[in-house]
């Protein structure tokens, strides 16, 4: 029999704490179709830890600057624009 693992999920409140944003911000992002991927279990909203990490990586200012070709080098969080 194949074993499946359940993804590690956190509540809306825990996700807000992890992201250092308000619950209202998470709710607004969901309404606007932004923010980390979430799952609705009946009336409960849950976020996978994996989805939060991916969303942060995809939306970091460093990645956006690299995508726009504005960064020559990145050292210790500082960015050098062309």
SVG drawing of the C-alpha trace seen along z (x, -y; Angstrom):
<svg xmlns="http://www.w3.org/2000/svg" viewBox="-18 -52 47 54">
<polyline fill="none" stroke="black" stroke-width="0.4" points="0.0,0.0 1.2,-3.5 1.9,-5.9 0.8,-9.5 2.1,-12.3 -0.2,-15.2 1.3,-18.6 2.3,-20.7 -0.4,-23.4 -0.9,-26.4 -3.9,-28.6 -4.5,-32.0 -3.3,-33.5 -0.1,-31.5 0.6,-32.3 0.2,-36.0 2.7,-35.7 5.2,-33.8 4.9,-36.5 4.8,-39.4 1.6,-40.8 -1.9,-41.3 -4.7,-38.8 -6.5,-41.6 -3.6,-41.7 -3.9,-38.0 -7.6,-38.3 -7.2,-41.2 -4.5,-39.3 -6.9,-36.3 -9.7,-38.6 -7.3,-40.1 -6.0,-36.7 -2.5,-37.5 -0.5,-36.1 0.4,-32.5 -1.7,-29.6 -4.3,-28.6 -6.7,-25.8 -10.3,-26.2 -11.4,-23.4 -15.1,-24.1 -14.9,-27.5 -11.3,-27.2 -8.4,-28.7 -5.1,-26.9 -1.7,-27.6 0.9,-25.0 4.3,-25.9 5.8,-25.0 3.4,-27.4 4.4,-30.3 8.1,-29.7 7.6,-29.5 5.5,-32.7 8.2,-34.6 10.9,-33.4 8.9,-34.4 8.1,-37.8 11.3,-38.8 12.7,-42.2 16.0,-40.5 14.3,-38.1 12.2,-40.9 15.3,-43.0 17.1,-40.1 14.1,-39.4 14.2,-43.0 17.9,-42.8 18.6,-45.5 21.1,-43.7 24.8,-43.2 25.7,-41.5 24.0,-40.7 26.1,-40.5 24.7,-40.2 21.3,-41.6 22.6,-44.7 21.8,-45.2 23.8,-47.1 21.7,-48.5 23.1,-49.1"/>
</svg>
